[in-house]
Amino acid sequence: MPNFNGVWSLSTHLQYAADWPQAPAIALFGGGNGNSNVIQQIIIGTSGDATDFGDLTAGGEISAACGSSTRGVWLGGERSSVSNTIDFVTFSSAGNAQDFGDLSATTRLNAAHSNETRGVVGGGIVSSRTDTIEYITIASAGNASDFGNLLAVKNSIGSTSSPTRGLFAGGFGPSAKSDVIEYITIASTGNATDFGNLLAATSNYPAGAASNTRALFAGGNSGAKINVIQYVTIASAGNASDFGDLTIAVSDGASNSSKILATFAGGLDASDSGRGNQIDKVTISSTGNASDFGDLIAEVSNFSGCSSAHGGLG
């Protein structure tokens, strides 16, 4: 209740703020095998199957994605040929993507993360593997700018972020799978710094998701497809710890999160010939095995996701 002079006390203000309806955590998955242009949507707080959101400007796979609370962005990938295209959508308005700008080079098998202001994209294959990191200002359409470099040339990396730090994990290094986790400070520019190591060398997109404090990496390929979920505390450099397991062993899937739940979707199964339509979920602050969230519209791999409420947003 208001205090005696009609002005809410701090405790009352916080109570009413906590009770105020929150915007849904919209998560999108875009592109995929066969140069799909489909963007699929889930609401992270409500388990259920994906629905159609719209289309990318062209069919694409093995691209990177990131987002603010307002916009989702896809960067590069293969769109009939390797592309430097950056697309964006507005989360609150289902519909087709629009052109945002361009990367500095045609790039596939790259990885991205973001805070509310900046999207950062790193690694991938241009004509060969690259260590380039670039950034965009998500609210302002335009071309990417140079940020710095990864510790080594890499592709098929896992990536996620807090509001301060962005992490790149695993992937194919110069000559073999990598277990290296490296980080950048999103608001600055400069080269990546060593953070620690994954439980094992892991390529094929160990799918990244995060709260404001904890990062998860799930699945990938460590000589075979794996179902392992591992985690780190983003503010404290160090090696990953075991979190639990996905419902199936999978690589080349996509991920999303709110600040509470992480979802891991699709990908290639252990046979390398079948694709999944499953969506798994975990509670980021706990540990344990994943449970069923729902299904994608169709079986898909080599795609990427972004959300309006992920851990990189303050």
C-alpha positions as CSV (number, residue, x, y, z in Angstrom):
1,M,0.0,0.0,0.0
2,P,1.1,3.7,-0.4
3,N,2.6,5.2,2.7
4,F,0.9,8.0,4.6
5,N,1.8,10.9,2.2
6,G,0.6,9.0,-0.9
7,V,4.1,8.1,-2.1
8,W,4.9,4.4,-2.4
9,S,7.7,3.1,-0.2
10,L,10.6,1.3,-1.8
11,S,9.3,-2.1,-0.6
12,T,5.9,-1.4,-2.1
13,H,7.4,-0.2,-5.3
14,L,9.4,-3.4,-5.6
15,Q,6.4,-5.6,-4.8
16,Y,4.3,-4.0,-7.5
17,A,7.1,-4.1,-10.0
18,A,7.5,-7.8,-9.4
19,D,3.8,-8.4,-9.9
20,W,3.7,-6.4,-13.2
21,P,3.1,-8.6,-16.3
22,Q,6.3,-9.5,-18.1
23,A,6.8,-9.7,-21.8
24,P,7.0,-13.3,-23.1
25,A,10.4,-14.7,-23.8
26,I,10.3,-15.2,-27.5
27,A,12.8,-17.6,-29.0
28,L,13.4,-18.0,-32.7
29,F,15.2,-20.7,-34.7
30,G,16.1,-19.8,-38.3
31,G,17.4,-21.5,-41.4
32,G,18.8,-25.0,-41.6
33,N,19.6,-28.0,-43.8
34,G,18.7,-27.7,-47.4
35,N,19.0,-23.9,-47.3
36,S,15.8,-23.6,-45.4
37,N,14.5,-20.0,-45.0
38,V,12.0,-20.8,-42.3
39,I,12.0,-19.0,-38.9
40,Q,10.3,-21.0,-36.2
41,Q,9.1,-19.5,-32.8
42,I,8.6,-20.9,-29.3
43,I,7.7,-19.1,-26.1
44,I,10.3,-20.3,-23.6
45,G,8.1,-20.0,-20.5
46,T,5.4,-22.2,-22.1
47,S,6.3,-25.7,-23.2
48,G,4.9,-26.6,-26.6
49,D,5.6,-27.1,-30.3
50,A,7.2,-24.4,-32.5
51,T,5.1,-22.3,-34.8
52,D,5.9,-20.4,-38.0
53,F,7.2,-16.9,-37.5
54,G,8.3,-15.9,-41.1
55,D,11.2,-16.3,-43.4
56,L,14.8,-15.2,-43.8
57,T,15.6,-13.1,-46.8
58,A,17.0,-16.2,-48.4
59,G,17.4,-19.9,-47.5
60,G,20.4,-20.4,-45.3
61,E,22.3,-22.9,-43.1
62,I,25.3,-22.9,-40.8
63,S,24.9,-19.2,-39.9
64,A,25.2,-17.4,-36.6
65,A,22.4,-15.7,-34.7
66,C,22.0,-13.3,-31.8
67,G,19.5,-10.7,-30.4
68,S,18.5,-7.9,-28.2
69,S,15.2,-7.7,-26.4
70,T,13.8,-6.1,-29.5
71,R,15.5,-7.6,-32.6
72,G,16.8,-11.0,-33.7
73,V,19.7,-11.1,-36.1
74,W,21.2,-13.8,-38.4
75,L,24.7,-13.3,-39.8
76,G,26.4,-15.1,-42.8
77,G,25.9,-18.8,-43.6
78,E,25.3,-20.6,-46.8
79,R,22.4,-19.1,-48.9
80,S,22.8,-21.1,-52.1
81,S,26.4,-19.9,-51.8
82,V,28.4,-18.6,-48.9
83,S,27.0,-15.2,-47.8
84,N,27.9,-12.1,-45.9
85,T,24.3,-11.1,-45.5
86,I,22.9,-9.9,-42.1
87,D,19.2,-10.3,-41.6
88,F,17.0,-9.0,-38.8
89,V,13.5,-9.4,-37.4
90,T,11.5,-7.7,-34.7
91,F,10.5,-10.2,-32.1
92,S,7.1,-8.6,-31.3
93,S,6.0,-8.7,-35.0
94,A,5.9,-12.1,-36.7
95,G,6.9,-11.7,-40.4
96,N,9.8,-12.0,-42.8
97,A,13.3,-10.8,-42.1
98,Q,14.8,-7.6,-43.5
99,D,18.3,-6.7,-44.7
100,F,20.5,-5.3,-41.9
101,G,23.8,-5.0,-43.6
102,D,26.9,-7.1,-44.4
103,L,29.8,-8.9,-42.7
104,S,33.2,-7.9,-43.9
105,A,33.5,-11.3,-45.8
106,T,31.3,-14.2,-46.9
107,T,31.4,-16.5,-43.9
108,R,29.8,-19.8,-42.8
109,L,30.1,-22.0,-39.8
110,N,30.5,-18.9,-37.6
111,A,29.1,-18.2,-34.1
112,A,27.5,-15.2,-32.4
113,H,26.3,-13.8,-29.0
114,S,25.1,-10.4,-27.8
115,N,24.1,-8.1,-25.0
116,E,21.3,-5.6,-25.3
117,T,23.4,-3.2,-27.4
118,R,25.9,-5.2,-29.4
119,G,26.0,-8.4,-31.4
120,V,29.4,-10.1,-31.7
121,V,30.2,-12.7,-34.3
122,G,33.4,-14.8,-34.5
123,G,35.3,-17.5,-36.4
124,G,33.9,-19.6,-39.2
125,I,35.2,-20.3,-42.7
126,V,35.8,-17.7,-45.3
127,S,38.1,-19.4,-47.9
128,S,39.7,-21.2,-44.9
129,R,39.1,-21.0,-41.2
130,T,39.3,-17.6,-39.7
131,D,39.9,-16.0,-36.3
132,T,38.1,-12.7,-37.1
133,I,35.7,-11.2,-34.6
134,E,33.3,-8.5,-35.7
135,Y,30.4,-6.6,-34.1
136,I,27.2,-4.8,-34.9
137,T,25.0,-2.3,-33.0
138,I,21.7,-4.2,-33.0
139,A,19.4,-1.2,-33.0
140,S,21.2,0.4,-36.0
141,A,21.2,-1.4,-39.3
142,G,24.6,-1.3,-41.0
143,N,27.7,-3.3,-41.8
144,A,29.8,-5.2,-39.2
145,S,33.0,-3.6,-37.8
146,D,36.2,-5.2,-36.7
147,F,36.4,-6.2,-33.0
148,G,39.5,-8.3,-32.7
149,N,40.6,-12.0,-33.0
150,L,40.0,-15.3,-31.5
151,L,43.0,-17.2,-29.9
152,A,43.1,-19.4,-33.0
153,V,41.3,-19.9,-36.3
154,K,38.1,-21.9,-35.6
155,N,34.7,-22.9,-37.0
156,S,31.6,-24.6,-35.7
157,I,32.1,-23.0,-32.2
158,G,29.6,-22.8,-29.3
159,S,28.8,-19.3,-28.2
160,T,26.8,-17.5,-25.5
161,S,27.0,-14.5,-23.2
162,S,26.2,-12.6,-20.1
163,P,25.6,-8.8,-20.3
164,T,29.3,-8.3,-19.9
165,R,31.2,-11.2,-21.3
166,G,30.8,-13.3,-24.5
167,L,32.1,-16.8,-24.6
168,F,33.3,-18.9,-27.6
169,A,33.8,-22.7,-26.8
170,G,35.1,-25.7,-28.6
171,G,34.8,-26.0,-32.4
172,F,37.3,-27.1,-35.0
173,G,40.7,-25.5,-34.4
174,P,43.6,-25.2,-36.8
175,S,44.0,-29.0,-37.1
176,A,41.7,-30.7,-34.7
177,K,38.7,-30.4,-32.4
178,S,39.2,-27.9,-29.6
179,D,38.3,-27.9,-25.9
180,V,39.2,-24.2,-25.4
181,I,36.8,-21.7,-23.9
182,E,37.7,-18.1,-24.6
183,Y,36.0,-14.8,-23.8
184,I,35.7,-11.2,-24.8
185,T,34.3,-8.1,-23.1
186,I,31.3,-7.2,-25.3
187,A,31.4,-3.4,-24.7
188,S,35.0,-3.1,-25.7
189,T,37.1,-4.3,-28.6
190,G,40.2,-6.5,-28.6
191,N,41.4,-10.0,-28.8
192,A,39.8,-12.9,-27.0
193,T,41.3,-14.2,-23.7
194,D,41.6,-17.8,-22.4
195,F,38.8,-18.7,-20.0
196,G,39.3,-22.5,-19.5
197,N,38.4,-25.8,-21.1
198,L,35.4,-27.9,-21.9
199,L,35.2,-31.4,-20.5
200,A,36.6,-32.7,-23.8
201,A,37.5,-31.4,-27.2
202,T,34.1,-30.7,-28.9
203,S,33.2,-29.5,-32.4
204,N,30.0,-29.2,-34.4
205,Y,28.4,-26.5,-32.4
206,P,28.3,-27.4,-28.7
207,A,25.0,-25.4,-28.4
208,G,25.4,-22.4,-26.0
209,A,22.8,-20.8,-23.7
210,A,23.0,-18.7,-20.6
211,S,21.5,-16.8,-17.7
212,N,23.1,-13.6,-16.5
213,T,25.7,-15.7,-14.5
214,R,25.9,-19.2,-15.9
215,A,26.7,-20.5,-19.4
216,L,25.7,-24.0,-20.7
217,F,27.1,-25.9,-23.7
218,A,25.2,-28.9,-24.8
219,G,25.9,-31.7,-27.4
220,G,28.4,-31.5,-30.2
221,N,30.9,-34.0,-31.5
222,S,33.8,-35.4,-29.4
223,G,34.7,-38.2,-31.8
224,A,31.0,-39.2,-31.8
225,K,27.8,-37.3,-31.1
226,I,27.4,-36.5,-27.4
227,N,24.5,-35.8,-25.1
228,V,26.6,-34.0,-22.5
229,I,25.5,-30.6,-21.0
230,Q,28.3,-28.7,-19.3
231,Y,28.4,-25.4,-17.5
232,V,30.7,-22.6,-16.4
233,T,30.2,-19.5,-14.2
234,I,30.7,-16.7,-16.7
235,A,32.3,-14.1,-14.3
236,S,34.9,-16.7,-13.1
237,A,37.3,-18.1,-15.6
238,G,37.8,-21.9,-15.2
239,N,37.0,-25.3,-16.7
240,A,33.5,-26.6,-17.4
241,S,31.7,-28.9,-15.0
242,D,29.1,-31.6,-15.8
243,F,25.5,-30.4,-15.7
244,G,23.5,-33.4,-17.0
245,D,22.4,-34.9,-20.3
246,L,20.3,-34.1,-23.3
247,T,17.5,-36.5,-24.2
248,I,19.6,-37.7,-27.2
249,A,23.2,-37.4,-28.4
250,V,23.2,-34.7,-31.0
251,S,25.4,-32.2,-32.9
252,D,24.8,-29.2,-35.1
253,G,21.7,-28.2,-33.2
254,A,20.5,-24.8,-32.1
255,S,19.8,-23.3,-28.7
256,N,18.0,-20.4,-27.0
257,S,17.3,-19.3,-23.5
258,S,15.5,-17.0,-21.1
259,K,17.4,-16.1,-18.0
260,I,15.8,-19.1,-16.3
261,L,15.3,-21.8,-18.9
262,A,17.6,-23.0,-21.8
263,T,16.2,-24.9,-24.8
264,F,18.2,-27.1,-27.2
265,A,16.7,-28.1,-30.5
266,G,17.1,-30.3,-33.5
267,G,20.5,-31.4,-34.9
268,L,22.1,-34.5,-36.3
269,D,21.7,-37.8,-34.4
270,A,24.3,-40.4,-33.7
271,S,24.0,-42.0,-37.2
272,D,24.8,-38.6,-38.8
273,S,22.1,-39.3,-41.3
274,G,19.0,-38.5,-39.3
275,R,17.9,-35.0,-38.1
276,G,15.8,-34.3,-35.0
277,N,12.7,-32.2,-34.3
278,Q,13.0,-32.5,-30.5
279,I,13.2,-29.4,-28.2
280,D,14.8,-30.1,-24.8
281,K,14.7,-27.8,-21.8
282,V,16.7,-27.4,-18.6
283,T,16.6,-24.9,-15.7
284,I,20.0,-23.1,-16.0
285,S,20.5,-22.5,-12.2
286,S,20.2,-26.1,-11.3
287,T,21.9,-29.3,-12.7
288,G,20.2,-32.4,-14.1
289,N,19.1,-34.0,-17.3
290,A,17.0,-32.3,-19.9
291,S,13.3,-32.9,-20.3
292,D,10.9,-32.5,-23.3
293,F,9.7,-29.1,-24.2
294,G,8.0,-29.8,-27.5
295,D,8.8,-30.3,-31.2
296,L,10.1,-28.1,-34.1
297,I,7.9,-27.7,-37.2
298,A,10.2,-30.2,-39.0
299,E,13.4,-32.1,-38.5
300,V,16.3,-29.7,-38.9
301,S,20.0,-29.3,-38.3
302,N,22.7,-26.7,-39.1
303,F,20.5,-23.8,-37.9
304,S,20.8,-21.1,-35.3
305,G,18.7,-19.4,-32.6
306,C,18.1,-16.1,-30.8
307,S,15.8,-14.9,-28.1
308,S,14.3,-11.7,-26.6
309,A,15.2,-12.6,-23.0
310,H,18.5,-14.4,-23.0
311,G,21.2,-14.1,-20.3
312,G,23.1,-11.5,-22.2
313,L,20.4,-9.0,-21.7
314,G,20.5,-7.0,-18.4
